[in-house]
């Protein structure tokens, strides 16, 4: 600390009407909006900080991290300057601004921080023409619940000024403590730059048998792996954990340098976008492959020759093999959680283990209450996210280490593990189809009309014949969730059509983007007979998809010929 105290300024501003956080307290918009619209970012940051009760805010500790995308460094500086001016006492920030979303959750819980701000747009593209986002995690380390998001939004609609220390400058590259004297502040404001991996790695060491995983990845009979960080935040984590700590060869890890535009790629770990990894795995050289999204909370698993493990299957297989993980042997298994659109494969495992399954709306925030109350300790979503109560976020690297632990314990390949699971529990054929970039009004009317159709009493019992298949409607609803912990009711979370053979169709609007709308269609069909386990999912599900398109008229009403197939 040198020189005169840094001034704290109050800057007049005017509200924006579009700063309603999507699920989990996040605001995701085109980067140009954050960068070009006057006070757009400061307005939202002030709304987030003001949502914390003044008594809790003064002198508290918060965590700040980013996925390294374009505009992150500028945004991090603004967050620091505003946190200082708003009475925050200490910030913990990852070196160079980098912290994965799971690591932020880990640090919040470890140091008992008041919360954290994560600068990420998750799996969306970066760069000046991409997207940027701000996500707020609360004191339990999880995404902000809806009541907090609503409070942030209400503040954003009436904001008249924000507080900032524009002359405050930090060195994000230098590990250690930096202190600053501020005007009218009795205590110095402190920033601590930490290694982005260390605290999170220490937690992982308590969850897994690292010796068993290292034995799998080293030696003459080692499992050859290929892991793609997709130029997002996970590069340092992959290198430090999988390579340095667990012994995987350095060339096992690809695209591990975080880039502001993610190398011009879409940092989304699925078959549509993780094509570099998929092609490498198809060659047969590697027995295990994984990819991560930009902020490290989503993952994809591939076996030898490009054998794809769907997220819903991955969740169910992890659940069935939790005894391979020391953490669960010690803690026990209390229950499972899955989002409503996620396949019911998990439910069959839960039934065999005699533990409950909680079906929630999409969004990890709904799992936090369940885990905090001790009701469940494994949760997952069909959107490539899985995690446990070691954190309050989905955790891509954790899921990869679970898979490696299962392979080490069972001494089977990825494909053998999946096929054994299908033989025991049956196969749930499942696909998600995304209609992206739609006009929000058009999607609103599609969903309104579809809800009126399927929730009418006359729809129950209707039969749909497609080729040799006949589907009879057994149940329909507009999904509503009552939180078993606090009784909070969340309505209109998707339209469900459940047929008499347990097949399902689900229609849901995604809240992940605030500019254009995404309409998601999910189809699921169950096959118990092992002789039917080798079919192509889209071929099996085509009759259901035909029904969905017929009753929704999506193509006719949007002018689209087809969606993006995600899973």
C-alpha positions as CSV (number, residue, x, y, z in Angstrom):
1,X,0.0,0.0,0.0
2,X,1.6,3.3,-1.1
3,X,0.5,6.8,-1.7
4,X,-2.9,8.4,-1.0
5,X,-6.0,6.4,-0.3
6,X,-7.9,5.4,-3.4
7,X,-11.1,7.4,-3.9
8,X,-14.5,5.7,-3.8
9,X,-16.9,7.2,-6.4
10,X,-20.6,7.0,-6.8
11,X,-21.6,7.0,-10.5
12,X,-25.1,7.9,-11.7
13,X,-26.7,5.3,-14.0
14,X,-30.0,4.3,-15.5
15,X,-31.5,0.8,-15.4
16,X,-31.7,-1.7,-18.2
17,X,-34.9,-3.8,-18.5
18,X,-33.2,-7.0,-19.8
19,X,-31.0,-7.9,-16.8
20,X,-33.2,-10.7,-15.4
21,X,-30.8,-13.5,-14.5
22,X,-31.5,-16.9,-16.0
23,X,-31.5,-20.0,-13.9
24,X,-28.9,-19.9,-11.1
25,X,-28.4,-16.2,-11.0
26,X,-26.6,-15.8,-14.3
27,X,-26.9,-13.1,-16.9
28,X,-25.8,-14.3,-20.4
29,X,-25.7,-11.9,-23.3
30,X,-23.7,-11.1,-26.5
31,X,-20.3,-9.9,-25.5
32,X,-20.9,-6.7,-27.5
33,X,-23.7,-5.7,-25.2
34,X,-21.5,-6.0,-22.1
35,X,-18.6,-4.2,-23.8
36,X,-20.5,-1.5,-25.7
37,X,-23.6,-0.6,-23.7
38,X,-22.8,2.1,-21.1
39,X,-22.7,0.8,-17.6
40,X,-24.3,-2.5,-18.6
41,X,-21.8,-4.6,-16.6
42,X,-21.5,-2.3,-13.6
43,X,-25.3,-2.1,-13.3
44,X,-25.5,-5.9,-13.0
45,X,-22.6,-6.2,-10.6
46,X,-24.0,-3.5,-8.4
47,X,-27.4,-5.4,-8.4
48,X,-25.6,-8.6,-7.4
49,X,-23.7,-6.9,-4.6
50,X,-26.7,-5.0,-3.4
51,X,-28.6,-8.2,-3.2
52,X,-26.4,-9.2,-0.3
53,X,-27.6,-7.7,3.0
54,X,-25.5,-4.8,4.0
55,X,-24.6,-6.4,7.4
56,X,-23.4,-9.5,5.6
57,X,-21.6,-7.6,2.9
58,X,-19.4,-5.3,5.0
59,X,-16.0,-6.8,5.4
60,X,-17.0,-10.2,4.0
61,X,-14.9,-12.4,1.7
62,X,-16.0,-13.3,-1.9
63,X,-14.5,-15.4,-4.6
64,X,-14.1,-14.2,-8.2
65,X,-13.2,-16.4,-11.2
66,X,-13.6,-16.6,-15.0
67,X,-13.4,-19.1,-17.8
68,X,-10.8,-16.8,-19.5
69,X,-13.1,-15.8,-22.4
70,X,-12.8,-12.4,-24.2
71,X,-13.6,-9.4,-21.9
72,X,-12.9,-11.5,-18.8
73,X,-9.9,-9.4,-17.7
74,X,-11.7,-6.1,-18.1
75,X,-14.7,-7.5,-16.3
76,X,-12.6,-8.9,-13.5
77,X,-11.1,-5.5,-12.9
78,X,-14.5,-3.9,-12.8
79,X,-15.7,-6.5,-10.3
80,X,-12.7,-5.9,-8.0
81,X,-13.1,-2.1,-8.2
82,X,-16.9,-2.4,-7.3
83,X,-16.4,-5.0,-4.6
84,X,-13.9,-2.7,-2.9
85,X,-16.3,0.3,-3.1
86,X,-19.2,-1.8,-1.8
87,X,-17.5,-2.8,1.4
88,X,-16.3,-6.3,0.6
89,X,-13.3,-6.9,2.7
90,X,-11.4,-9.6,0.8
91,X,-11.5,-11.1,-2.7
92,X,-10.0,-14.5,-3.6
93,X,-9.2,-14.6,-7.3
94,X,-7.6,-17.3,-9.5
95,X,-4.3,-16.5,-11.0
96,X,-4.8,-14.6,-14.3
97,X,-8.5,-14.5,-13.4
98,X,-8.9,-18.2,-14.1
99,X,-11.1,-20.4,-11.9
100,X,-13.4,-23.2,-13.0
101,X,-17.0,-23.1,-11.8
102,X,-16.4,-26.2,-9.6
103,X,-13.3,-24.6,-8.1
104,X,-15.2,-21.5,-7.2
105,X,-17.8,-23.6,-5.4
106,X,-15.0,-25.5,-3.7
107,X,-13.2,-22.3,-2.4
108,X,-16.5,-20.6,-1.3
109,X,-17.2,-23.7,0.9
110,X,-13.6,-24.1,2.1
111,X,-13.1,-20.6,3.3
112,X,-16.8,-19.9,4.2
113,X,-17.1,-17.0,1.8
114,X,-20.3,-15.0,1.4
115,X,-20.5,-16.0,-2.2
116,X,-18.7,-15.8,-5.6
117,X,-18.9,-14.1,-9.0
118,X,-18.1,-16.3,-12.0
119,X,-17.5,-14.6,-15.4
120,X,-18.6,-17.3,-17.8
121,X,-21.1,-18.0,-20.5
122,X,-20.6,-21.7,-20.0
123,X,-20.5,-23.7,-23.2
124,X,-21.3,-20.7,-25.5
125,X,-18.7,-19.4,-28.0
126,X,-16.3,-16.6,-26.9
127,X,-14.5,-13.8,-28.6
128,X,-15.9,-10.3,-29.5
129,X,-18.7,-11.9,-31.5
130,X,-19.5,-14.5,-28.9
131,X,-21.3,-14.4,-25.6
132,X,-20.3,-13.3,-22.1
133,X,-21.9,-13.9,-18.8
134,X,-21.9,-13.2,-15.1
135,X,-23.0,-15.9,-12.6
136,X,-23.6,-15.4,-8.9
137,X,-23.0,-18.3,-6.4
138,X,-24.2,-18.0,-2.9
139,X,-22.6,-18.9,0.5
140,X,-23.2,-22.7,0.1
141,X,-21.2,-22.6,-3.1
142,X,-24.1,-23.3,-5.3
143,X,-25.9,-21.2,-8.0
144,X,-28.2,-18.5,-6.6
145,X,-31.7,-19.8,-5.9
146,X,-34.6,-18.1,-7.7
147,X,-35.5,-15.9,-4.7
148,X,-32.0,-14.3,-4.9
149,X,-32.1,-14.1,-8.7
150,X,-35.5,-12.3,-8.5
151,X,-34.0,-9.9,-5.9
152,X,-31.1,-9.1,-8.2
153,X,-33.5,-8.4,-11.1
154,X,-35.8,-6.1,-9.0
155,X,-32.7,-4.1,-8.0
156,X,-31.5,-3.9,-11.6
157,X,-34.8,-2.4,-12.7
158,X,-34.6,0.6,-10.3
159,X,-30.8,1.1,-10.0
160,X,-29.8,4.8,-10.1
161,X,-26.1,4.6,-9.1
162,X,-23.2,2.3,-8.5
163,X,-20.1,2.5,-6.3
164,X,-16.6,1.9,-7.8
165,X,-12.9,2.6,-7.2
166,X,-11.8,3.3,-10.8
167,X,-8.2,4.0,-9.7
168,X,-7.7,0.6,-8.0
169,X,-5.4,-1.7,-10.1
170,X,-4.5,-5.3,-9.3
171,X,-1.9,-7.7,-10.8
172,X,-3.8,-10.9,-11.6
173,X,-0.6,-12.7,-12.5
174,X,1.1,-12.3,-9.2
175,X,0.3,-15.0,-6.5
176,X,-0.2,-13.7,-3.0
177,X,-1.8,-10.8,-1.1
178,X,-2.3,-7.3,-2.4
179,X,-3.7,-4.6,0.0
180,X,-5.2,-1.2,-0.8
181,X,-6.2,1.8,1.4
182,X,-9.5,3.2,0.4
183,X,-11.0,6.6,1.3
184,X,-13.3,6.5,4.3
185,X,-12.4,2.8,5.0
186,X,-10.8,1.8,8.3
187,X,-9.5,-1.5,7.1
188,X,-7.5,-2.1,3.9
189,X,-9.2,-3.9,1.1
190,X,-7.4,-7.2,0.4
191,X,-7.1,-9.2,-2.8
192,X,-5.5,-12.7,-2.7
193,X,-4.4,-14.2,-6.0
194,X,-4.3,-18.0,-5.6
195,X,-3.3,-21.0,-7.8
196,X,-6.6,-21.9,-9.6
197,X,-6.1,-25.7,-9.1
198,X,-4.5,-26.2,-5.6
199,X,-7.5,-25.9,-3.2
200,X,-9.8,-27.9,-5.6
201,X,-7.1,-30.6,-6.1
202,X,-6.8,-31.0,-2.3
203,X,-10.5,-31.7,-2.1
204,X,-10.3,-34.3,-4.9
205,X,-7.6,-36.1,-3.0
206,X,-10.1,-36.7,-0.2
207,X,-12.8,-38.0,-2.6
208,X,-10.8,-40.5,-4.7
209,X,-8.2,-43.2,-4.5
210,X,-5.5,-41.4,-6.4
211,X,-3.2,-44.4,-6.2
212,X,-5.6,-46.6,-8.0
213,X,-6.2,-44.1,-10.8
214,X,-2.5,-43.5,-11.1
215,X,-1.8,-47.2,-11.4
216,X,-4.4,-47.3,-14.2
217,X,-2.8,-44.5,-16.1
218,X,0.9,-45.5,-15.8
219,X,3.0,-48.6,-16.3
220,X,3.3,-51.0,-19.2
221,X,-0.4,-51.9,-19.3
222,X,-1.6,-48.3,-18.9
223,X,-4.9,-47.1,-20.1
224,X,-4.2,-44.6,-22.9
225,X,-6.4,-41.5,-22.5
226,X,-7.2,-38.4,-24.6
227,X,-8.6,-35.4,-22.8
228,X,-9.7,-32.2,-24.6
229,X,-10.0,-29.0,-22.6
230,X,-11.4,-27.2,-25.7
231,X,-9.2,-24.2,-24.9
232,X,-11.3,-23.3,-21.9
233,X,-10.6,-23.0,-18.2
234,X,-9.9,-26.7,-17.8
235,X,-6.4,-26.7,-19.4
236,X,-4.5,-26.0,-16.1
237,X,-6.7,-28.5,-14.2
238,X,-6.2,-31.3,-16.7
239,X,-2.4,-30.8,-16.8
240,X,-2.0,-30.6,-13.0
241,X,-4.4,-33.3,-12.0
242,X,-4.4,-35.9,-14.7
243,X,-0.8,-35.4,-16.0
244,X,1.3,-34.1,-13.1
245,X,-0.6,-35.7,-10.2
246,X,-1.9,-38.9,-11.8
247,X,0.8,-39.7,-14.3
248,X,-1.0,-39.5,-17.6
249,X,1.5,-38.6,-20.4
250,X,1.6,-34.9,-21.3
251,X,0.4,-35.6,-24.8
252,X,-2.8,-37.1,-23.3
253,X,-4.1,-33.6,-22.9
254,X,-5.0,-31.4,-25.9
255,X,-6.2,-27.8,-26.3
256,X,-5.1,-27.0,-22.8
257,X,-4.1,-23.4,-23.3
258,X,-7.1,-21.2,-22.3
259,X,-7.9,-18.8,-25.2
260,X,-10.2,-15.8,-25.3
261,X,-12.1,-17.2,-28.3
262,X,-11.6,-20.9,-27.4
263,X,-9.6,-21.2,-30.7
264,X,-12.6,-20.2,-32.7
265,X,-14.5,-23.3,-31.5
266,X,-17.7,-23.9,-29.7
267,X,-16.5,-25.0,-26.2
268,X,-19.4,-27.5,-25.8
269,X,-18.5,-31.2,-25.0
270,X,-20.8,-33.1,-27.2
271,X,-20.6,-35.1,-30.5
272,X,-21.6,-32.0,-32.5
273,X,-18.7,-29.8,-31.3
274,X,-16.0,-32.0,-29.8
275,X,-15.1,-33.4,-33.2
276,X,-11.3,-33.2,-32.7
277,X,-11.6,-35.6,-29.7
278,X,-14.1,-37.8,-31.5
279,X,-11.9,-38.3,-34.5
280,X,-8.9,-39.1,-32.3
281,X,-10.9,-41.7,-30.4
282,X,-12.3,-43.3,-33.6
283,X,-8.7,-44.4,-34.5
284,X,-8.7,-46.9,-31.7
285,X,-5.4,-45.8,-30.1
286,X,-7.0,-44.5,-26.9
287,X,-9.2,-46.4,-24.5
288,X,-10.8,-43.4,-22.8
289,X,-11.6,-39.9,-24.0
290,X,-13.2,-36.9,-22.3
291,X,-13.9,-33.3,-23.1
292,X,-14.9,-30.3,-21.0
293,X,-16.9,-27.1,-21.6
294,X,-15.5,-23.6,-21.2
295,X,-16.0,-23.3,-17.4
296,X,-15.4,-27.0,-16.5
297,X,-18.7,-28.1,-15.1
298,X,-19.8,-30.2,-18.1
299,X,-18.1,-33.2,-19.6
300,X,-18.4,-35.9,-22.2
301,X,-17.1,-39.5,-22.0
302,X,-16.0,-41.6,-25.0
303,X,-14.7,-45.1,-25.1
304,X,-12.3,-46.8,-27.6
305,X,-13.3,-46.4,-31.3
306,X,-15.4,-43.4,-30.4
307,X,-18.0,-45.3,-28.3
308,X,-20.3,-42.5,-26.9
309,X,-21.7,-42.6,-23.4
310,X,-24.8,-40.5,-23.2
311,X,-25.0,-38.1,-20.2
312,X,-28.1,-39.9,-18.8
313,X,-26.3,-43.3,-19.1
314,X,-23.2,-41.9,-17.5
315,X,-25.2,-40.6,-14.5
316,X,-26.9,-44.0,-14.1
317,X,-23.6,-46.0,-14.4
318,X,-21.9,-43.7,-11.9
319,X,-24.8,-44.2,-9.5
320,X,-24.6,-48.0,-9.9
321,X,-20.8,-48.0,-9.2
322,X,-20.4,-45.5,-6.3
323,X,-18.9,-48.2,-4.2
324,X,-15.7,-47.7,-6.3
325,X,-15.2,-44.2,-4.7
326,X,-13.8,-43.9,-1.2
327,X,-15.9,-40.8,-0.5
328,X,-19.2,-42.7,-1.0
329,X,-18.0,-45.8,1.0
330,X,-17.4,-43.4,3.9
331,X,-20.4,-41.1,3.5
332,X,-23.0,-43.7,2.4
333,X,-25.6,-43.2,-0.3
334,X,-28.6,-41.2,0.7
335,X,-30.4,-40.5,-2.5
336,X,-30.1,-39.3,-6.1
337,X,-31.4,-36.2,-8.0
338,X,-32.0,-35.7,-11.7
339,X,-33.6,-33.0,-13.7
340,X,-37.0,-33.8,-15.1
341,X,-35.8,-33.9,-18.8
342,X,-33.0,-36.4,-17.9
343,X,-33.7,-40.0,-18.8
344,X,-35.2,-42.3,-16.1
345,X,-32.2,-44.7,-16.3
346,X,-31.2,-43.3,-12.9
347,X,-34.5,-44.3,-11.4
348,X,-34.0,-48.0,-12.2
349,X,-30.6,-47.9,-10.4
350,X,-32.1,-46.1,-7.4
351,X,-34.9,-48.7,-7.2
352,X,-32.4,-51.5,-7.1
353,X,-30.4,-49.7,-4.4
354,X,-33.5,-48.8,-2.5
355,X,-32.7,-45.1,-2.4
356,X,-35.0,-42.2,-3.4
357,X,-34.8,-40.2,-6.6
358,X,-35.7,-36.5,-6.6
359,X,-37.0,-35.2,-9.9
360,X,-36.3,-31.4,-10.2
361,X,-36.6,-28.7,-12.9
362,X,-33.5,-28.1,-15.0
363,X,-30.9,-26.1,-13.2
364,X,-28.3,-27.1,-10.6
365,X,-29.7,-24.7,-8.0
366,X,-32.6,-27.1,-7.3
367,X,-30.1,-29.8,-6.2
368,X,-28.4,-27.6,-3.6
369,X,-31.3,-27.6,-1.2
370,X,-31.5,-31.4,-1.5
371,X,-27.8,-31.8,-0.8
372,X,-27.7,-29.3,2.0
373,X,-30.5,-31.1,3.8
374,X,-28.8,-34.5,3.4
375,X,-31.5,-35.9,1.1
376,X,-29.2,-36.8,-1.8
377,X,-25.5,-36.9,-2.6
378,X,-25.4,-37.6,-6.4
379,X,-27.2,-35.4,-9.0
380,X,-27.1,-35.1,-12.7
381,X,-28.6,-33.5,-15.8
382,X,-28.9,-34.6,-19.4
383,X,-26.9,-31.5,-20.5
384,X,-23.6,-33.3,-19.7
385,X,-23.5,-32.2,-16.0
386,X,-23.0,-34.5,-13.0
387,X,-21.8,-33.9,-9.5
388,X,-22.0,-34.9,-5.9
389,X,-22.3,-33.2,-2.5
390,X,-18.5,-32.6,-2.3
391,X,-19.5,-29.3,-4.0
392,X,-22.7,-27.5,-4.9
393,X,-22.0,-27.4,-8.6
394,X,-21.8,-29.9,-11.4
395,X,-18.2,-31.0,-11.8
396,X,-16.7,-32.2,-15.1
397,X,-13.3,-33.4,-13.8
398,X,-14.9,-35.1,-10.8
399,X,-17.1,-37.1,-13.2
400,X,-14.0,-38.1,-15.3
401,X,-12.2,-39.2,-12.2
402,X,-15.3,-41.3,-11.2
403,X,-15.2,-43.0,-14.6
404,X,-11.4,-43.7,-14.3
405,X,-12.1,-45.1,-10.8
406,X,-14.8,-47.4,-12.1
407,X,-12.5,-48.6,-14.9
408,X,-9.7,-49.3,-12.4
409,X,-12.0,-51.2,-10.1
410,X,-13.8,-53.2,-12.7
411,X,-10.9,-53.8,-15.1
412,X,-13.3,-53.3,-18.0
413,X,-13.4,-51.0,-21.0
414,X,-15.8,-48.1,-21.2
415,X,-18.0,-50.0,-23.7
416,X,-17.9,-53.2,-21.6
417,X,-19.1,-51.2,-18.5
418,X,-21.9,-49.6,-20.5
419,X,-23.1,-52.9,-22.1
420,X,-23.0,-54.7,-18.7
421,X,-25.2,-51.9,-17.3
422,X,-27.7,-52.2,-20.1
423,X,-27.8,-56.0,-19.7
424,X,-28.6,-55.5,-16.0
425,X,-31.0,-52.6,-16.1
426,X,-32.1,-52.3,-19.7
427,X,-31.3,-49.5,-22.2
428,X,-32.9,-46.1,-22.2
429,X,-32.8,-44.8,-25.8
430,X,-32.7,-41.0,-25.5
431,X,-32.2,-37.9,-27.6
432,X,-32.4,-34.2,-27.1
433,X,-33.1,-31.9,-30.1
434,X,-32.4,-28.2,-29.9
435,X,-34.2,-25.6,-32.0
436,X,-32.0,-22.6,-31.4
437,X,-32.1,-18.9,-32.3
438,X,-35.9,-18.8,-32.4
439,X,-38.1,-15.8,-32.1
440,X,-39.2,-15.7,-28.4
441,X,-42.8,-14.8,-29.3
442,X,-43.1,-17.7,-31.6
443,X,-41.8,-20.2,-29.0
444,X,-44.2,-18.7,-26.4
445,X,-47.2,-19.3,-28.6
446,X,-46.0,-22.8,-29.6
447,X,-45.7,-23.8,-25.9
448,X,-49.0,-22.1,-25.0
449,X,-50.9,-24.0,-27.7
450,X,-49.2,-27.2,-27.0
451,X,-49.9,-27.0,-23.3
452,X,-53.6,-26.4,-24.0
453,X,-53.6,-29.5,-26.2
454,X,-51.8,-32.0,-24.0
455,X,-53.2,-31.0,-20.6
456,X,-56.8,-31.3,-21.9
457,X,-58.5,-34.3,-20.3
458,X,-59.4,-35.7,-23.7
459,X,-55.7,-36.1,-24.6
460,X,-55.3,-38.9,-22.0
461,X,-55.8,-42.2,-23.7
462,X,-55.2,-41.0,-27.2
463,X,-53.4,-43.4,-29.4
464,X,-50.8,-42.5,-32.1
465,X,-49.9,-45.0,-34.7
466,X,-46.5,-44.6,-36.5
467,X,-45.7,-47.5,-38.7
468,X,-45.9,-50.6,-36.6
469,X,-45.7,-48.6,-33.4
470,X,-48.8,-47.6,-31.4
471,X,-48.4,-45.3,-28.5
472,X,-51.1,-44.7,-25.9
473,X,-51.0,-41.5,-23.8
474,X,-51.0,-42.4,-20.1
475,X,-50.1,-39.1,-18.4
476,X,-49.5,-35.5,-19.3
477,X,-48.6,-32.4,-17.3
478,X,-46.9,-29.1,-17.2
479,X,-44.1,-30.0,-14.8
480,X,-44.3,-28.4,-11.4
481,X,-41.8,-28.9,-8.6
482,X,-42.4,-28.5,-4.9
483,X,-39.1,-28.3,-3.0
484,X,-39.3,-31.0,-0.2
485,X,-37.0,-28.8,2.0
486,X,-38.6,-25.4,2.0
487,X,-41.9,-26.0,0.1
488,X,-41.0,-23.5,-2.7
489,X,-43.2,-24.2,-5.8
490,X,-41.7,-23.8,-9.3
491,X,-44.2,-24.0,-12.1
492,X,-44.2,-24.4,-15.9
493,X,-40.9,-26.2,-16.2
494,X,-41.8,-28.2,-19.3
495,X,-44.5,-30.2,-20.9
496,X,-44.4,-34.0,-20.3
497,X,-46.2,-36.7,-22.3
498,X,-45.8,-40.2,-20.8
499,X,-47.0,-43.2,-22.8
500,X,-48.2,-46.5,-21.4
501,X,-44.9,-48.2,-22.3
502,X,-43.0,-45.6,-20.2
503,X,-41.8,-43.8,-23.3
504,X,-41.6,-40.0,-22.8
505,X,-41.8,-36.8,-24.8
506,X,-40.8,-33.5,-23.2
507,X,-41.0,-30.0,-24.6
508,X,-39.1,-27.2,-22.7
509,X,-37.9,-23.7,-23.3
510,X,-34.3,-23.1,-22.4
511,X,-33.5,-20.1,-20.2
512,X,-29.8,-20.2,-20.9
513,X,-29.8,-17.4,-23.5
514,X,-31.5,-14.0,-23.2
515,X,-31.6,-12.8,-26.8
516,X,-33.1,-15.6,-28.9
517,X,-35.1,-18.6,-27.6
518,X,-34.2,-22.3,-27.6
519,X,-36.9,-24.9,-27.8
520,X,-35.8,-28.3,-26.7
521,X,-37.5,-31.6,-27.5
522,X,-36.6,-34.7,-25.6
523,X,-37.5,-38.3,-26.5
524,X,-37.0,-41.4,-24.5
525,X,-37.8,-45.1,-25.0
526,X,-37.0,-48.1,-22.9
527,X,-35.7,-51.5,-24.2
528,X,-35.3,-54.3,-21.7
529,X,-34.4,-57.1,-24.2
530,X,-30.5,-57.2,-24.7
531,X,-31.1,-58.2,-28.3
532,X,-32.5,-54.7,-28.9
533,X,-29.6,-52.8,-27.3
534,X,-27.5,-52.2,-30.5
535,X,-29.9,-49.9,-32.4
536,X,-29.3,-46.3,-33.4
537,X,-31.1,-44.0,-30.9
538,X,-32.6,-41.8,-33.5
539,X,-34.0,-44.8,-35.4
540,X,-35.6,-46.2,-32.3
541,X,-37.0,-42.8,-31.3
542,X,-38.1,-41.7,-34.8
543,X,-41.8,-42.7,-34.2
544,X,-41.9,-40.6,-31.0
545,X,-40.2,-37.7,-32.8
546,X,-42.9,-37.9,-35.5
547,X,-45.6,-37.7,-32.9
548,X,-43.9,-34.7,-31.3
549,X,-43.6,-32.8,-34.6
550,X,-47.1,-33.6,-35.5
551,X,-48.7,-32.3,-32.3
552,X,-46.4,-29.3,-31.9
553,X,-46.1,-28.1,-35.5
554,X,-42.6,-26.8,-34.7
555,X,-41.4,-27.0,-38.3
556,X,-44.4,-25.3,-39.8
557,X,-44.5,-22.6,-37.1
558,X,-40.8,-21.8,-37.1
559,X,-39.8,-22.4,-40.7
560,X,-37.2,-24.9,-39.5
561,X,-36.5,-28.1,-41.3
562,X,-34.7,-29.7,-38.4
563,X,-33.0,-29.2,-35.0
564,X,-29.5,-29.6,-33.7
565,X,-29.1,-33.1,-32.3
566,X,-27.3,-32.9,-29.0
567,X,-27.5,-36.3,-27.3
